[in-house]
Amino acid sequence: MPIARYFVVVGGALLALLFAANWYFVDAPGSSTLPIEYSPLTPQADDLNIRIHSEQKWPEKLMFDTNLPRIATPDP
């Protein structure tokens, strides 16, 4: 199973690189991972309402009248 061995080797290498990067780029003691401007009173991403307006005009909506009876097609 060369494909399974490939995934094991590459996955292990990526995991080892992740642990090495975590060890190398360790934060200084006492530093916070939160941004300075964080406050519980500031709106978060869930509270924001972003409305995007476009200059493009879309075609008018098509209305299909489904109340009319179907027209029977002649058999060939």
All heavy atoms as a GROMACS GRO file, in nm:
protein
  601
    1MET      N    1   0.083  -0.119   0.000
    1MET     CA    2   0.000   0.000   0.000
    1MET      C    3   0.088   0.126   0.000
    1MET      O    4   0.108   0.186   0.104
    1MET     CB    5  -0.089   0.000   0.122
    1MET     CG    6  -0.197  -0.103   0.121
    1MET     SD    7  -0.326  -0.041   0.019
    1MET     CE    8  -0.468  -0.083   0.110
    2PRO      N    9   0.140   0.162  -0.115
    2PRO     CA   10   0.227   0.279  -0.118
    2PRO      C   11   0.153   0.410  -0.088
    2PRO      O   12   0.211   0.504  -0.034
    2PRO     CB   13   0.287   0.279  -0.258
    2PRO     CG   14   0.206   0.184  -0.338
    2PRO     CD   15   0.132   0.096  -0.243
    3ILE      N   16   0.025   0.419  -0.121
    3ILE     CA   17  -0.048   0.544  -0.098
    3ILE      C   18  -0.072   0.564   0.052
    3ILE      O   19  -0.063   0.676   0.102
    3ILE     CB   20  -0.180   0.548  -0.179
    3ILE    CG1   21  -0.243   0.686  -0.176
    3ILE    CG2   22  -0.279   0.448  -0.127
    3ILE    CD1   23  -0.182   0.779  -0.273
    4ALA      N   24  -0.101   0.458   0.124
    4ALA     CA   25  -0.120   0.469   0.269
    4ALA      C   26   0.011   0.507   0.336
    4ALA      O   27   0.012   0.590   0.428
    4ALA     CB   28  -0.174   0.338   0.325
    5ARG      N   29   0.122   0.447   0.293
    5ARG     CA   30   0.252   0.481   0.349
    5ARG      C   31   0.286   0.628   0.322
    5ARG      O   32   0.342   0.697   0.408
    5ARG     CB   33   0.359   0.390   0.289
    5ARG     CG   34   0.492   0.407   0.357
    5ARG     CD   35   0.598   0.309   0.309
    5ARG     NE   36   0.547   0.201   0.228
    5ARG     CZ   37   0.615   0.147   0.128
    5ARG    NH1   38   0.735   0.189   0.098
    5ARG    NH2   39   0.563   0.049   0.058
    6TYR      N   40   0.250   0.676   0.202
    6TYR     CA   41   0.273   0.817   0.168
    6TYR      C   42   0.198   0.908   0.265
    6TYR      O   43   0.255   1.004   0.317
    6TYR     CB   44   0.228   0.843   0.025
    6TYR     CG   45   0.222   0.989  -0.011
    6TYR    CD1   46   0.337   1.061  -0.041
    6TYR    CD2   47   0.100   1.057  -0.013
    6TYR    CE1   48   0.332   1.195  -0.072
    6TYR    CE2   49   0.094   1.191  -0.044
    6TYR     CZ   50   0.210   1.260  -0.073
    6TYR     OH   51   0.204   1.393  -0.102
    7PHE      N   52   0.070   0.879   0.290
    7PHE     CA   53  -0.007   0.964   0.380
    7PHE      C   54   0.046   0.957   0.523
    7PHE      O   55   0.046   1.057   0.595
    7PHE     CB   56  -0.155   0.925   0.377
    7PHE     CG   57  -0.227   0.977   0.256
    7PHE    CD1   58  -0.281   0.890   0.164
    7PHE    CD2   59  -0.240   1.114   0.236
    7PHE    CE1   60  -0.347   0.939   0.052
    7PHE    CE2   61  -0.307   1.163   0.124
    7PHE     CZ   62  -0.360   1.075   0.032
    8VAL      N   63   0.092   0.842   0.566
    8VAL     CA   64   0.149   0.830   0.702
    8VAL      C   65   0.277   0.911   0.712
    8VAL      O   66   0.297   0.986   0.809
    8VAL     CB   67   0.172   0.682   0.737
    8VAL    CG1   68   0.254   0.669   0.864
    8VAL    CG2   69   0.038   0.611   0.752
    9VAL      N   70   0.364   0.900   0.614
    9VAL     CA   71   0.494   0.970   0.619
    9VAL      C   72   0.473   1.121   0.608
    9VAL      O   73   0.527   1.199   0.687
    9VAL     CB   74   0.587   0.918   0.507
    9VAL    CG1   75   0.711   1.007   0.494
    9VAL    CG2   76   0.627   0.775   0.534
   10VAL      N   77   0.393   1.164   0.510
   10VAL     CA   78   0.372   1.308   0.491
   10VAL      C   79   0.294   1.366   0.608
   10VAL      O   80   0.324   1.474   0.658
   10VAL     CB   81   0.301   1.334   0.357
   10VAL    CG1   82   0.258   1.479   0.345
   10VAL    CG2   83   0.393   1.298   0.242
   11GLY      N   84   0.192   1.295   0.658
   11GLY     CA   85   0.117   1.342   0.773
   11GLY      C   86   0.204   1.353   0.896
   11GLY      O   87   0.195   1.449   0.973
   12GLY      N   88   0.290   1.256   0.916
   12GLY     CA   89   0.383   1.261   1.030
   12GLY      C   90   0.481   1.376   1.018
   12GLY      O   91   0.514   1.443   1.117
   13ALA      N   92   0.530   1.401   0.897
   13ALA     CA   93   0.623   1.512   0.876
   13ALA      C   94   0.554   1.646   0.901
   13ALA      O   95   0.612   1.736   0.964
   13ALA     CB   96   0.680   1.506   0.735
   14LEU      N   97   0.432   1.661   0.854
   14LEU     CA   98   0.360   1.786   0.877
   14LEU      C   99   0.329   1.806   1.025
   14LEU      O  100   0.338   1.919   1.076
   14LEU     CB  101   0.231   1.788   0.794
   14LEU     CG  102   0.249   1.804   0.644
   14LEU    CD1  103   0.114   1.791   0.574
   14LEU    CD2  104   0.313   1.937   0.611
   15LEU      N  105   0.294   1.700   1.095
   15LEU     CA  106   0.269   1.710   1.237
   15LEU      C  107   0.397   1.746   1.313
   15LEU      O  108   0.394   1.829   1.404
   15LEU     CB  109   0.211   1.578   1.290
   15LEU     CG  110   0.164   1.577   1.434
   15LEU    CD1  111   0.049   1.677   1.452
   15LEU    CD2  112   0.120   1.438   1.474
   16ALA      N  113   0.509   1.688   1.273
   16ALA     CA  114   0.637   1.722   1.336
   16ALA      C  115   0.674   1.868   1.309
   16ALA      O  116   0.723   1.938   1.399
   16ALA     CB  117   0.747   1.629   1.284
   17LEU      N  118   0.649   1.916   1.187
   17LEU     CA  119   0.675   2.058   1.157
   17LEU      C  120   0.584   2.149   1.238
   17LEU      O  121   0.627   2.256   1.282
   17LEU     CB  122   0.655   2.084   1.008
   17LEU     CG  123   0.768   2.037   0.917
   17LEU    CD1  124   0.728   2.052   0.771
   17LEU    CD2  125   0.894   2.115   0.945
   18LEU      N  126   0.461   2.108   1.261
   18LEU     CA  127   0.371   2.188   1.342
   18LEU      C  128   0.419   2.198   1.485
   18LEU      O  129   0.421   2.307   1.545
   18LEU     CB  130   0.231   2.125   1.337
   18LEU     CG  131   0.121   2.201   1.408
   18LEU    CD1  132   0.094   2.334   1.339
   18LEU    CD2  133  -0.006   2.118   1.411
   19PHE      N  134   0.463   2.087   1.543
   19PHE     CA  135   0.516   2.090   1.680
   19PHE      C  136   0.645   2.171   1.686
   19PHE      O  137   0.668   2.246   1.782
   19PHE     CB  138   0.540   1.948   1.731
   19PHE     CG  139   0.414   1.880   1.777
   19PHE    CD1  140   0.377   1.758   1.723
   19PHE    CD2  141   0.334   1.936   1.875
   19PHE    CE1  142   0.262   1.694   1.764
   19PHE    CE2  143   0.218   1.874   1.918
   19PHE     CZ  144   0.182   1.753   1.862
   20ALA      N  145   0.731   2.160   1.585
   20ALA     CA  146   0.857   2.236   1.584
   20ALA      C  147   0.829   2.386   1.573
   20ALA      O  148   0.893   2.468   1.641
   20ALA     CB  149   0.945   2.190   1.469
   21ALA      N  150   0.732   2.425   1.490
   21ALA     CA  151   0.697   2.567   1.477
   21ALA      C  152   0.636   2.619   1.605
   21ALA      O  153   0.662   2.732   1.646
   21ALA     CB  154   0.601   2.586   1.359
   22ASN      N  155   0.555   2.538   1.673
   22ASN     CA  156   0.496   2.578   1.800
   22ASN      C  157   0.606   2.598   1.906
   22ASN      O  158   0.600   2.690   1.986
   22ASN     CB  159   0.395   2.474   1.847
   22ASN     CG  160   0.320   2.520   1.969
   22ASN    OD1  161   0.299   2.638   1.989
   22ASN    ND2  162   0.278   2.424   2.049
   23TRP      N  163   0.706   2.511   1.906
   23TRP     CA  164   0.815   2.524   2.003
   23TRP      C  165   0.903   2.645   1.970
   23TRP      O  166   0.944   2.718   2.059
   23TRP     CB  167   0.900   2.396   2.001
   23TRP     CG  168   1.023   2.406   2.084
   23TRP    CD1  169   1.034   2.394   2.218
   23TRP    CD2  170   1.154   2.432   2.034
   23TRP    NE1  171   1.163   2.411   2.256
   23TRP    CE2  172   1.240   2.434   2.146
   23TRP    CE3  173   1.208   2.453   1.908
   23TRP    CZ2  174   1.377   2.456   2.133
   23TRP    CZ3  175   1.342   2.474   1.897
   23TRP    CH2  176   1.425   2.477   2.008
   24TYR      N  177   0.929   2.669   1.842
   24TYR     CA  178   1.020   2.777   1.802
   24TYR      C  179   0.954   2.914   1.819
   24TYR      O  180   1.019   3.008   1.862
   24TYR     CB  181   1.062   2.757   1.655
   24TYR     CG  182   1.162   2.859   1.609
   24TYR    CD1  183   1.295   2.853   1.650
   24TYR    CD2  184   1.125   2.961   1.523
   24TYR    CE1  185   1.387   2.946   1.608
   24TYR    CE2  186   1.216   3.055   1.479
   24TYR     CZ  187   1.348   3.047   1.522
   24TYR     OH  188   1.439   3.140   1.481
   25PHE      N  189   0.828   2.929   1.784
   25PHE     CA  190   0.760   3.058   1.790
   25PHE      C  191   0.677   3.071   1.918
   25PHE      O  192   0.566   3.122   1.916
   25PHE     CB  193   0.668   3.076   1.668
   25PHE     CG  194   0.742   3.082   1.538
   25PHE    CD1  195   0.727   2.982   1.444
   25PHE    CD2  196   0.827   3.188   1.510
   25PHE    CE1  197   0.794   2.987   1.324
   25PHE    CE2  198   0.895   3.194   1.391
   25PHE     CZ  199   0.879   3.092   1.297
   26VAL      N  200   0.732   3.030   2.029
   26VAL     CA  201   0.661   3.038   2.155
   26VAL      C  202   0.649   3.186   2.197
   26VAL      O  203   0.738   3.267   2.171
   26VAL     CB  204   0.731   2.953   2.264
   26VAL    CG1  205   0.868   3.009   2.298
   26VAL    CG2  206   0.646   2.943   2.386
   27ASP      N  207   0.537   3.222   2.259
   27ASP     CA  208   0.516   3.360   2.303
   27ASP      C  209   0.601   3.391   2.426
   27ASP      O  210   0.636   3.302   2.503
   27ASP     CB  211   0.369   3.383   2.338
   27ASP     CG  212   0.280   3.385   2.216
   27ASP    OD1  213   0.328   3.417   2.106
   27ASP    OD2  214   0.161   3.355   2.231
   28ALA      N  215   0.629   3.517   2.442
   28ALA     CA  216   0.702   3.559   2.561
   28ALA      C  217   0.612   3.541   2.684
   28ALA      O  218   0.490   3.552   2.674
   28ALA     CB  219   0.744   3.705   2.548
   29PRO      N  220   0.669   3.513   2.802
   29PRO     CA  221   0.586   3.496   2.920
   29PRO      C  222   0.509   3.623   2.953
   29PRO      O  223   0.563   3.734   2.945
   29PRO     CB  224   0.685   3.463   3.031
   29PRO     CG  225   0.816   3.441   2.966
   29PRO     CD  226   0.809   3.492   2.827
   30GLY      N  227   0.386   3.608   2.988
   30GLY     CA  228   0.304   3.723   3.024
   30GLY      C  229   0.236   3.788   2.906
   30GLY      O  230   0.155   3.879   2.924
   31SER      N  231   0.264   3.746   2.784
   31SER     CA  232   0.198   3.807   2.669
   31SER      C  233   0.062   3.741   2.650
   31SER      O  234   0.041   3.625   2.680
   31SER     CB  235   0.282   3.792   2.543
   31SER     OG  236   0.288   3.657   2.506
   32SER      N  237  -0.030   3.818   2.600
   32SER     CA  238  -0.165   3.770   2.580
   32SER      C  239  -0.186   3.741   2.432
   32SER      O  240  -0.130   3.807   2.346
   32SER     CB  241  -0.265   3.874   2.627
   32SER     OG  242  -0.396   3.834   2.597
   33THR      N  243  -0.269   3.642   2.402
   33THR     CA  244  -0.300   3.612   2.263
   33THR      C  245  -0.418   3.695   2.213
   33THR      O  246  -0.447   3.694   2.096
   33THR     CB  247  -0.334   3.463   2.246
   33THR    OG1  248  -0.442   3.431   2.333
   33THR    CG2  249  -0.214   3.377   2.278
   34LEU      N  250  -0.485   3.766   2.305
   34LEU     CA  251  -0.596   3.851   2.265
   34LEU      C  252  -0.545   3.986   2.218
   34LEU      O  253  -0.448   4.039   2.271
   34LEU     CB  254  -0.692   3.872   2.383
   34LEU     CG  255  -0.764   3.747   2.434
   34LEU    CD1  256  -0.846   3.782   2.556
   34LEU    CD2  257  -0.851   3.689   2.327
   35PRO      N  258  -0.610   4.046   2.117
   35PRO     CA  259  -0.569   4.179   2.075
   35PRO      C  260  -0.594   4.282   2.185
   35PRO      O  261  -0.680   4.264   2.270
   35PRO     CB  262  -0.654   4.208   1.952
   35PRO     CG  263  -0.760   4.107   1.950
   35PRO     CD  264  -0.717   3.993   2.036
   36ILE      N  265  -0.519   4.391   2.182
   36ILE     CA  266  -0.529   4.493   2.287
   36ILE      C  267  -0.666   4.559   2.286
   36ILE      O  268  -0.722   4.589   2.391
   36ILE     CB  269  -0.418   4.599   2.268
   36ILE    CG1  270  -0.283   4.533   2.286
   36ILE    CG2  271  -0.434   4.714   2.365
   36ILE    CD1  272  -0.166   4.620   2.249
   37GLU      N  273  -0.724   4.577   2.168
   37GLU     CA  274  -0.850   4.648   2.160
   37GLU      C  275  -0.971   4.561   2.194
   37GLU      O  276  -1.084   4.603   2.180
   37GLU     CB  277  -0.869   4.710   2.022
   37GLU     CG  278  -0.881   4.610   1.908
   37GLU     CD  279  -0.748   4.569   1.850
   37GLU    OE1  280  -0.643   4.618   1.895
   37GLU    OE2  281  -0.748   4.485   1.760
   38TYR      N  282  -0.949   4.438   2.237
   38TYR     CA  283  -1.061   4.350   2.272
   38TYR      C  284  -1.131   4.399   2.397
   38TYR      O  285  -1.069   4.434   2.496
   38TYR     CB  286  -1.012   4.207   2.295
   38TYR     CG  287  -1.123   4.116   2.344
   38TYR    CD1  288  -1.218   4.068   2.257
   38TYR    CD2  289  -1.133   4.083   2.478
   38TYR    CE1  290  -1.320   3.987   2.302
   38TYR    CE2  291  -1.235   4.002   2.524
   38TYR     CZ  292  -1.328   3.954   2.435
   38TYR     OH  293  -1.429   3.875   2.480
   39SER      N  294  -1.260   4.403   2.389
   39SER     CA  295  -1.342   4.438   2.504
   39SER      C  296  -1.476   4.369   2.487
   39SER      O  297  -1.527   4.358   2.376
   39SER     CB  298  -1.363   4.590   2.509
   39SER     OG  299  -1.460   4.621   2.605
   40PRO      N  300  -1.536   4.322   2.596
   40PRO     CA  301  -1.667   4.257   2.583
   40PRO      C  302  -1.775   4.353   2.533
   40PRO      O  303  -1.878   4.310   2.486
   40PRO     CB  304  -1.699   4.210   2.723
   40PRO     CG  305  -1.574   4.219   2.801
   40PRO     CD  306  -1.485   4.314   2.730
   41LEU      N  307  -1.750   4.484   2.541
   41LEU     CA  308  -1.849   4.582   2.499
   41LEU      C  309  -1.842   4.612   2.350
   41LEU      O  310  -1.935   4.670   2.294
   41LEU     CB  311  -1.832   4.711   2.579
   41LEU     CG  312  -1.846   4.695   2.731
   41LEU    CD1  313  -1.819   4.828   2.800
   41LEU    CD2  314  -1.983   4.643   2.768
   42THR      N  315  -1.732   4.577   2.284
   42THR     CA  316  -1.721   4.602   2.140
   42THR      C  317  -1.798   4.494   2.064
   42THR      O  318  -1.801   4.379   2.106
   42THR     CB  319  -1.574   4.603   2.095
   42THR    OG1  320  -1.516   4.478   2.128
   42THR    CG2  321  -1.497   4.716   2.160
   43PRO      N  322  -1.858   4.528   1.950
   43PRO     CA  323  -1.935   4.427   1.875
   43PRO      C  324  -1.841   4.323   1.815
   43PRO      O  325  -1.733   4.353   1.769
   43PRO     CB  326  -2.005   4.508   1.767
   43PRO     CG  327  -1.926   4.633   1.754
   43PRO     CD  328  -1.865   4.659   1.890
   44GLN      N  329  -1.884   4.201   1.819
   44GLN     CA  330  -1.807   4.091   1.763
   44GLN      C  331  -1.860   4.060   1.622
   44GLN      O  332  -1.955   4.121   1.576
   44GLN     CB  333  -1.818   3.968   1.854
   44GLN     CG  334  -1.763   3.993   1.992
   44GLN     CD  335  -1.618   4.034   1.991
   44GLN    OE1  336  -1.536   3.972   1.923
   44GLN    NE2  337  -1.585   4.138   2.063
   45ALA      N  338  -1.802   3.963   1.557
   45ALA     CA  339  -1.838   3.931   1.418
   45ALA      C  340  -1.984   3.887   1.407
   45ALA      O  341  -2.049   3.912   1.306
   45ALA     CB  342  -1.745   3.824   1.364
   46ASP      N  343  -2.036   3.822   1.509
   46ASP     CA  344  -2.175   3.776   1.503
   46ASP      C  345  -2.274   3.891   1.513
   46ASP      O  346  -2.389   3.879   1.471
   46ASP     CB  347  -2.204   3.677   1.616
   46ASP     CG  348  -2.122   3.550   1.602
   46ASP    OD1  349  -2.081   3.520   1.488
   46ASP    OD2  350  -2.100   3.483   1.704
   47ASP      N  351  -2.231   4.004   1.570
   47ASP     CA  352  -2.321   4.117   1.591
   47ASP      C  353  -2.322   4.214   1.474
   47ASP      O  354  -2.405   4.305   1.472
   47ASP     CB  355  -2.280   4.194   1.717
   47ASP     CG  356  -2.286   4.105   1.842
   47ASP    OD1  357  -2.367   4.011   1.841
   47ASP    OD2  358  -2.211   4.132   1.936
   48LEU      N  359  -2.232   4.199   1.379
   48LEU     CA  360  -2.220   4.295   1.269
   48LEU      C  361  -2.320   4.264   1.158
   48LEU      O  362  -2.343   4.148   1.124
   48LEU     CB  363  -2.079   4.292   1.211
   48LEU     CG  364  -1.968   4.334   1.307
   48LEU    CD1  365  -1.834   4.319   1.237
   48LEU    CD2  366  -1.988   4.476   1.353
   49ASN      N  367  -2.380   4.367   1.104
   49ASN     CA  368  -2.468   4.354   0.988
   49ASN      C  369  -2.402   4.429   0.873
   49ASN      O  370  -2.398   4.551   0.872
   49ASN     CB  371  -2.606   4.414   1.015
   49ASN     CG  372  -2.684   4.332   1.114
   49ASN    OD1  373  -2.670   4.211   1.116
   49ASN    ND2  374  -2.764   4.396   1.195
   50ILE      N  375  -2.351   4.355   0.776
   50ILE     CA  376  -2.284   4.415   0.661
   50ILE      C  377  -2.378   4.406   0.543
   50ILE      O  378  -2.422   4.296   0.506
   50ILE     CB  379  -2.152   4.344   0.631
   50ILE    CG1  380  -2.059   4.356   0.752
   50ILE    CG2  381  -2.088   4.401   0.506
   50ILE    CD1  382  -1.932   4.278   0.737
   51ARG      N  383  -2.411   4.518   0.485
   51ARG     CA  384  -2.500   4.521   0.368
   51ARG      C  385  -2.420   4.568   0.248
   51ARG      O  386  -2.357   4.673   0.251
   51ARG     CB  387  -2.618   4.613   0.394
   51ARG     CG  388  -2.702   4.566   0.510
   51ARG     CD  389  -2.814   4.662   0.538
   51ARG     NE  390  -2.881   4.629   0.660
   51ARG     CZ  391  -2.993   4.556   0.666
   51ARG    NH1  392  -3.046   4.511   0.556
   51ARG    NH2  393  -3.047   4.528   0.782
   52ILE      N  394  -2.424   4.490   0.142
   52ILE     CA  395  -2.349   4.521   0.022
   52ILE      C  396  -2.448   4.564  -0.085
   52ILE      O  397  -2.543   4.491  -0.117
   52ILE     CB  398  -2.267   4.400  -0.025
   52ILE    CG1  399  -2.169   4.359   0.085
   52ILE    CG2  400  -2.195   4.430  -0.155
   52ILE    CD1  401  -2.096   4.233   0.055
   53HIS      N  402  -2.428   4.681  -0.141
   53HIS     CA  403  -2.515   4.733  -0.246
   53HIS      C  404  -2.439   4.729  -0.378
   53HIS      O  405  -2.320   4.753  -0.383
   53HIS     CB  406  -2.558   4.876  -0.215
   53HIS     CG  407  -2.639   4.886  -0.090
   53HIS    ND1  408  -2.770   4.848  -0.082
   53HIS    CD2  409  -2.606   4.926   0.035
   53HIS    CE1  410  -2.815   4.866   0.040
   53HIS    NE2  411  -2.717   4.912   0.114
   54SER      N  412  -2.510   4.701  -0.485
   54SER     CA  413  -2.447   4.688  -0.616
   54SER      C  414  -2.512   4.785  -0.714
   54SER      O  415  -2.631   4.817  -0.703
   54SER     CB  416  -2.464   4.544  -0.666
   54SER     OG  417  -2.415   4.534  -0.797
   55GLU      N  418  -2.436   4.830  -0.810
   55GLU     CA  419  -2.486   4.917  -0.915
   55GLU      C  420  -2.556   4.835  -1.024
   55GLU      O  421  -2.630   4.889  -1.105
   55GLU     CB  422  -2.371   4.995  -0.978
   55GLU     CG  423  -2.305   5.093  -0.884
   55GLU     CD  424  -2.394   5.211  -0.851
   55GLU    OE1  425  -2.469   5.255  -0.940
   55GLU    OE2  426  -2.389   5.258  -0.737
   56GLN      N  427  -2.532   4.705  -1.026
   56GLN     CA  428  -2.588   4.620  -1.130
   56GLN      C  429  -2.737   4.599  -1.106
   56GLN      O  430  -2.781   4.571  -0.997
   56GLN     CB  431  -2.517   4.486  -1.130
   56GLN     CG  432  -2.563   4.393  -1.238
   56GLN     CD  433  -2.484   4.264  -1.240
   56GLN    OE1  434  -2.400   4.242  -1.156
   56GLN    NE2  435  -2.512   4.180  -1.337
   57LYS      N  436  -2.814   4.612  -1.214
   57LYS     CA  437  -2.958   4.588  -1.209
   57LYS      C  438  -2.986   4.450  -1.267
   57LYS      O  439  -2.949   4.421  -1.381
   57LYS     CB  440  -3.035   4.695  -1.288
   57LYS     CG  441  -3.018   4.835  -1.234
   57LYS     CD  442  -3.078   4.845  -1.096
   57LYS     CE  443  -3.062   4.986  -1.043
   57LYS     NZ  444  -3.093   4.996  -0.904
   58TRP      N  445  -3.051   4.368  -1.191
   58TRP     CA  446  -3.083   4.233  -1.236
   58TRP      C  447  -3.211   4.235  -1.317
   58TRP      O  448  -3.292   4.327  -1.304
   58TRP     CB  449  -3.095   4.142  -1.115
   58TRP     CG  450  -2.965   4.124  -1.045
   58TRP    CD1  451  -2.922   4.189  -0.936
   58TRP    CD2  452  -2.858   4.038  -1.084
   58TRP    NE1  453  -2.797   4.150  -0.902
   58TRP    CE2  454  -2.754   4.058  -0.991
   58TRP    CE3  455  -2.839   3.948  -1.187
   58TRP    CZ2  456  -2.634   3.988  -1.000
   58TRP    CZ3  457  -2.719   3.879  -1.194
   58TRP    CH2  458  -2.619   3.899  -1.102
   59PRO      N  459  -3.236   4.133  -1.398
   59PRO     CA  460  -3.360   4.128  -1.477
   59PRO      C  461  -3.482   4.119  -1.385
   59PRO      O  462  -3.472   4.074  -1.271
   59PRO     CB  463  -3.347   4.001  -1.560
   59PRO     CG  464  -3.206   3.957  -1.549
   59PRO     CD  465  -3.147   4.022  -1.431
   60GLU      N  466  -3.594   4.159  -1.438
   60GLU     CA  467  -3.717   4.153  -1.362
   60GLU      C  468  -3.754   4.008  -1.332
   60GLU      O  469  -3.721   3.917  -1.407
   60GLU     CB  470  -3.830   4.219  -1.440
   60GLU     CG  471  -3.814   4.368  -1.458
   60GLU     CD  472  -3.824   4.443  -1.326
   60GLU    OE1  473  -3.902   4.401  -1.240
   60GLU    OE2  474  -3.750   4.542  -1.310
   61LYS      N  475  -3.825   3.988  -1.223
   61LYS     CA  476  -3.865   3.855  -1.182
   61LYS      C  477  -3.971   3.801  -1.278
   61LYS      O  478  -4.064   3.873  -1.316
   61LYS     CB  479  -3.920   3.862  -1.040
   61LYS     CG  480  -3.962   3.729  -0.985
   61LYS     CD  481  -3.995   3.736  -0.838
   61LYS     CE  482  -4.112   3.825  -0.811
   61LYS     NZ  483  -4.162   3.816  -0.674
   62LEU      N  484  -3.958   3.673  -1.316
   62LEU     CA  485  -4.056   3.609  -1.403
   62LEU      C  486  -4.164   3.545  -1.317
   62LEU      O  487  -4.135   3.478  -1.219
   62LEU     CB  488  -3.991   3.500  -1.487
   62LEU     CG  489  -3.890   3.546  -1.591
   62LEU    CD1  490  -3.828   3.427  -1.660
   62LEU    CD2  491  -3.958   3.636  -1.693
   63MET      N  492  -4.288   3.567  -1.357
   63MET     CA  493  -4.401   3.507  -1.285
   63MET      C  494  -4.466   3.404  -1.376
   63MET      O  495  -4.510   3.438  -1.487
   63MET     CB  496  -4.503   3.615  -1.245
   63MET     CG  497  -4.450   3.718  -1.150
   63MET     SD  498  -4.402   3.652  -0.992
   63MET     CE  499  -4.560   3.601  -0.929
   64PHE      N  500  -4.473   3.280  -1.333
   64PHE     CA  501  -4.538   3.174  -1.409
   64PHE      C  502  -4.678   3.154  -1.352
   64PHE      O  503  -4.694   3.132  -1.231
   64PHE     CB  504  -4.460   3.043  -1.398
   64PHE     CG  505  -4.329   3.048  -1.470
   64PHE    CD1  506  -4.211   3.054  -1.398
   64PHE    CD2  507  -4.322   3.045  -1.608
   64PHE    CE1  508  -4.089   3.058  -1.463
   64PHE    CE2  509  -4.202   3.049  -1.674
   64PHE     CZ  510  -4.085   3.056  -1.601
   65ASP      N  511  -4.778   3.162  -1.439
   65ASP     CA  512  -4.915   3.140  -1.396
   65ASP      C  513  -4.944   2.990  -1.403
   65ASP      O  514  -4.958   2.932  -1.510
   65ASP     CB  515  -5.011   3.218  -1.486
   65ASP     CG  516  -5.154   3.215  -1.434
   65ASP    OD1  517  -5.175   3.163  -1.322
   65ASP    OD2  518  -5.243   3.263  -1.504
   66THR      N  519  -4.951   2.927  -1.289
   66THR     CA  520  -4.972   2.783  -1.285
   66THR      C  521  -5.119   2.747  -1.271
   66THR      O  522  -5.152   2.629  -1.261
   66THR     CB  523  -4.894   2.722  -1.167
   66THR    OG1  524  -4.938   2.784  -1.046
   66THR    CG2  525  -4.745   2.742  -1.186
   67ASN      N  526  -5.207   2.845  -1.271
   67ASN     CA  527  -5.350   2.819  -1.257
   67ASN      C  528  -5.415   2.782  -1.390
   67ASN      O  529  -5.525   2.728  -1.391
   67ASN     CB  530  -5.422   2.940  -1.198
   67ASN     CG  531  -5.376   2.965  -1.056
   67ASN    OD1  532  -5.344   2.872  -0.984
   67ASN    ND2  533  -5.373   3.090  -1.018
   68LEU      N  534  -5.350   2.812  -1.502
   68LEU     CA  535  -5.406   2.779  -1.633
   68LEU      C  536  -5.394   2.630  -1.659
   68LEU      O  537  -5.298   2.566  -1.616
   68LEU     CB  538  -5.333   2.856  -1.743
   68LEU     CG  539  -5.347   3.008  -1.739
   68LEU    CD1  540  -5.260   3.071  -1.846
   68LEU    CD2  541  -5.493   3.047  -1.759
   69PRO      N  542  -5.493   2.570  -1.731
   69PRO     CA  543  -5.483   2.427  -1.761
   69PRO      C  544  -5.371   2.402  -1.862
   69PRO      O  545  -5.338   2.488  -1.944
   69PRO     CB  546  -5.620   2.393  -1.820
   69PRO     CG  547  -5.675   2.522  -1.867
   69PRO     CD  548  -5.617   2.629  -1.780
   70ARG      N  549  -5.315   2.284  -1.857
   70ARG     CA  550  -5.208   2.248  -1.951
   70ARG      C  551  -5.266   2.225  -2.090
   70ARG      O  552  -5.376   2.175  -2.107
   70ARG     CB  553  -5.138   2.121  -1.906
   70ARG     CG  554  -5.054   2.142  -1.785
   70ARG     CD  555  -4.977   2.016  -1.756
   70ARG     NE  556  -4.860   2.051  -1.679
   70ARG     CZ  557  -4.754   1.978  -1.671
   70ARG    NH1  558  -4.747   1.864  -1.735
   70ARG    NH2  559  -4.652   2.015  -1.598
   71ILE      N  560  -5.185   2.256  -2.188
   71ILE     CA  561  -5.222   2.232  -2.327
   71ILE      C  562  -5.172   2.094  -2.364
   71ILE      O  563  -5.052   2.065  -2.351
   71ILE     CB  564  -5.165   2.339  -2.420
   71ILE    CG1  565  -5.216   2.477  -2.381
   71ILE    CG2  566  -5.196   2.307  -2.566
   71ILE    CD1  567  -5.151   2.590  -2.454
   72ALA      N  568  -5.263   2.008  -2.411
   72ALA     CA  569  -5.223   1.872  -2.448
   72ALA      C  570  -5.151   1.876  -2.581
   72ALA      O  571  -5.194   1.939  -2.676
   72ALA     CB  572  -5.346   1.783  -2.457
   73THR      N  573  -5.041   1.804  -2.589
   73THR     CA  574  -4.967   1.794  -2.715
   73THR      C  575  -5.016   1.673  -2.792
   73THR      O  576  -5.045   1.568  -2.733
   73THR     CB  577  -4.816   1.783  -2.688
   73THR    OG1  578  -4.793   1.668  -2.607
   73THR    CG2  579  -4.763   1.907  -2.618
   74PRO      N  580  -5.025   1.686  -2.925
   74PRO     CA  581  -5.073   1.570  -3.003
   74PRO      C  582  -4.968   1.461  -3.005
   74PRO      O  583  -4.849   1.485  -3.006
   74PRO     CB  584  -5.095   1.628  -3.142
   74PRO     CG  585  -5.012   1.749  -3.148
   74PRO     CD  586  -5.000   1.800  -3.008
   75ASP      N  587  -5.016   1.335  -3.004
   75ASP     CA  588  -4.925   1.221  -3.012
   75ASP      C  589  -4.873   1.209  -3.155
   75ASP      O  590  -4.950   1.224  -3.251
   75ASP     CB  591  -4.997   1.092  -2.973
   75ASP     CG  592  -5.031   1.091  -2.824
   75ASP    OD1  593  -4.955   1.154  -2.748
   75ASP    OD2  594  -5.132   1.030  -2.787
   76PRO      N  595  -4.746   1.178  -3.173
   76PRO     CA  596  -4.692   1.163  -3.310
   76PRO      C  597  -4.734   1.037  -3.378
   76PRO      O  598  -4.774   0.942  -3.332
   76PRO     CB  599  -4.542   1.168  -3.293
   76PRO     CG  600  -4.514   1.142  -3.150
   76PRO     CD  601  -4.642   1.169  -3.075
   0.00000   0.00000   0.00000
